[in-house]
Amino acid sequence: IMAGKYWFANHPSGRVLAGSATETEAEIAAGAEGTASVTVTGAKLGDIIIGYSLSVDVVDVMVDAHVTADDTVTFTISNVTSGAVTLGSVTYRVLVLPSAAVDDIVSKM
């Protein structure tokens, strides 16, 4: 465990990237989707989302996050209810593991 902790703290490709943004979401109609973007400096296509959170209750929606461009993580919020959903002001937080870090780990196995 200590070796892994040291690696993530000191290896350039092992640093976990993070970002957050607060947006006020408009109403999402039944069966529709909304999106929100978070800037994550250093994120690249193919990087791995290792965790994310929203500051509101998301019981009525499904949430997914992907790196969609350099430095950008896009959240997709899908309304799975039979009525409209309004999330209001939401803080999105995300952690990204660079794919180079995964490649480096695999090469040492």
Contacts in CASP RR format, 6 or more apart in sequence:
PFRMAT RR
TARGET T0000
AUTHOR 0000-0000-0000
METHOD contacts of the structure
MODEL  1
IMAGKYWFANHPSGRVLAGSATETEAEIAAGAEGTASVTVTGAKLGDIII
GYSLSVDVVDVMVDAHVTADDTVTFTISNVTSGAVTLGSVTYRVLVLPSA
AVDDIVSKM
7 14 0 8 1.000
8 14 0 8 1.000
8 15 0 8 1.000
8 16 0 8 1.000
11 101 0 8 1.000
11 104 0 8 1.000
13 98 0 8 1.000
13 100 0 8 1.000
13 101 0 8 1.000
13 103 0 8 1.000
13 104 0 8 1.000
14 97 0 8 1.000
14 98 0 8 1.000
14 100 0 8 1.000
14 101 0 8 1.000
14 104 0 8 1.000
15 98 0 8 1.000
15 101 0 8 1.000
16 50 0 8 1.000
16 95 0 8 1.000
16 96 0 8 1.000
16 97 0 8 1.000
17 40 0 8 1.000
17 41 0 8 1.000
17 42 0 8 1.000
17 43 0 8 1.000
17 47 0 8 1.000
17 95 0 8 1.000
17 96 0 8 1.000
17 97 0 8 1.000
17 98 0 8 1.000
18 40 0 8 1.000
18 93 0 8 1.000
18 94 0 8 1.000
18 95 0 8 1.000
18 96 0 8 1.000
19 38 0 8 1.000
19 39 0 8 1.000
19 40 0 8 1.000
19 41 0 8 1.000
19 73 0 8 1.000
19 93 0 8 1.000
19 94 0 8 1.000
19 95 0 8 1.000
20 38 0 8 1.000
20 91 0 8 1.000
20 92 0 8 1.000
20 93 0 8 1.000
20 94 0 8 1.000
21 36 0 8 1.000
21 37 0 8 1.000
21 38 0 8 1.000
21 39 0 8 1.000
21 91 0 8 1.000
21 92 0 8 1.000
22 55 0 8 1.000
22 89 0 8 1.000
22 90 0 8 1.000
22 91 0 8 1.000
22 92 0 8 1.000
23 36 0 8 1.000
23 89 0 8 1.000
23 90 0 8 1.000
23 92 0 8 1.000
24 88 0 8 1.000
24 89 0 8 1.000
24 90 0 8 1.000
25 34 0 8 1.000
25 36 0 8 1.000
25 77 0 8 1.000
25 86 0 8 1.000
25 87 0 8 1.000
25 88 0 8 1.000
25 89 0 8 1.000
25 90 0 8 1.000
26 86 0 8 1.000
27 84 0 8 1.000
27 85 0 8 1.000
27 86 0 8 1.000
28 34 0 8 1.000
28 61 0 8 1.000
28 77 0 8 1.000
28 79 0 8 1.000
28 84 0 8 1.000
28 85 0 8 1.000
28 86 0 8 1.000
28 87 0 8 1.000
29 79 0 8 1.000
29 83 0 8 1.000
29 84 0 8 1.000
30 79 0 8 1.000
30 81 0 8 1.000
30 82 0 8 1.000
30 83 0 8 1.000
30 84 0 8 1.000
31 78 0 8 1.000
31 79 0 8 1.000
31 80 0 8 1.000
31 81 0 8 1.000
32 78 0 8 1.000
32 79 0 8 1.000
33 76 0 8 1.000
33 77 0 8 1.000
33 78 0 8 1.000
33 79 0 8 1.000
34 76 0 8 1.000
34 77 0 8 1.000
34 78 0 8 1.000
35 74 0 8 1.000
35 75 0 8 1.000
35 76 0 8 1.000
35 77 0 8 1.000
36 74 0 8 1.000
36 75 0 8 1.000
36 77 0 8 1.000
36 90 0 8 1.000
36 92 0 8 1.000
37 68 0 8 1.000
37 72 0 8 1.000
37 73 0 8 1.000
37 74 0 8 1.000
37 75 0 8 1.000
38 72 0 8 1.000
38 73 0 8 1.000
38 74 0 8 1.000
38 75 0 8 1.000
38 92 0 8 1.000
38 93 0 8 1.000
38 94 0 8 1.000
39 71 0 8 1.000
39 72 0 8 1.000
40 67 0 8 1.000
40 71 0 8 1.000
40 72 0 8 1.000
40 73 0 8 1.000
40 94 0 8 1.000
40 96 0 8 1.000
41 71 0 8 1.000
42 70 0 8 1.000
42 71 0 8 1.000
42 98 0 8 1.000
43 67 0 8 1.000
43 70 0 8 1.000
43 71 0 8 1.000
43 72 0 8 1.000
43 73 0 8 1.000
43 96 0 8 1.000
43 98 0 8 1.000
44 67 0 8 1.000
44 70 0 8 1.000
44 98 0 8 1.000
44 99 0 8 1.000
45 67 0 8 1.000
45 68 0 8 1.000
45 69 0 8 1.000
45 70 0 8 1.000
46 67 0 8 1.000
46 99 0 8 1.000
47 67 0 8 1.000
47 96 0 8 1.000
47 97 0 8 1.000
47 98 0 8 1.000
47 99 0 8 1.000
48 96 0 8 1.000
48 97 0 8 1.000
48 99 0 8 1.000
48 102 0 8 1.000
49 65 0 8 1.000
49 66 0 8 1.000
49 67 0 8 1.000
49 73 0 8 1.000
49 94 0 8 1.000
49 95 0 8 1.000
49 96 0 8 1.000
50 95 0 8 1.000
50 96 0 8 1.000
50 97 0 8 1.000
51 65 0 8 1.000
51 94 0 8 1.000
51 95 0 8 1.000
52 63 0 8 1.000
52 65 0 8 1.000
52 73 0 8 1.000
52 75 0 8 1.000
52 92 0 8 1.000
52 93 0 8 1.000
52 94 0 8 1.000
52 95 0 8 1.000
53 92 0 8 1.000
53 93 0 8 1.000
54 63 0 8 1.000
54 75 0 8 1.000
54 87 0 8 1.000
54 90 0 8 1.000
54 91 0 8 1.000
54 92 0 8 1.000
54 93 0 8 1.000
55 89 0 8 1.000
55 90 0 8 1.000
55 91 0 8 1.000
55 92 0 8 1.000
55 93 0 8 1.000
56 87 0 8 1.000
56 88 0 8 1.000
56 89 0 8 1.000
56 90 0 8 1.000
58 77 0 8 1.000
58 87 0 8 1.000
60 79 0 8 1.000
60 80 0 8 1.000
60 81 0 8 1.000
60 85 0 8 1.000
61 77 0 8 1.000
61 78 0 8 1.000
61 79 0 8 1.000
61 80 0 8 1.000
61 81 0 8 1.000
61 85 0 8 1.000
61 87 0 8 1.000
62 77 0 8 1.000
62 78 0 8 1.000
62 80 0 8 1.000
63 75 0 8 1.000
63 76 0 8 1.000
63 77 0 8 1.000
63 78 0 8 1.000
64 75 0 8 1.000
64 76 0 8 1.000
64 78 0 8 1.000
65 73 0 8 1.000
65 74 0 8 1.000
65 75 0 8 1.000
65 76 0 8 1.000
65 94 0 8 1.000
66 73 0 8 1.000
66 74 0 8 1.000
66 76 0 8 1.000
67 73 0 8 1.000
67 96 0 8 1.000
68 74 0 8 1.000
73 94 0 8 1.000
73 96 0 8 1.000
75 92 0 8 1.000
75 94 0 8 1.000
77 87 0 8 1.000
79 85 0 8 1.000
END
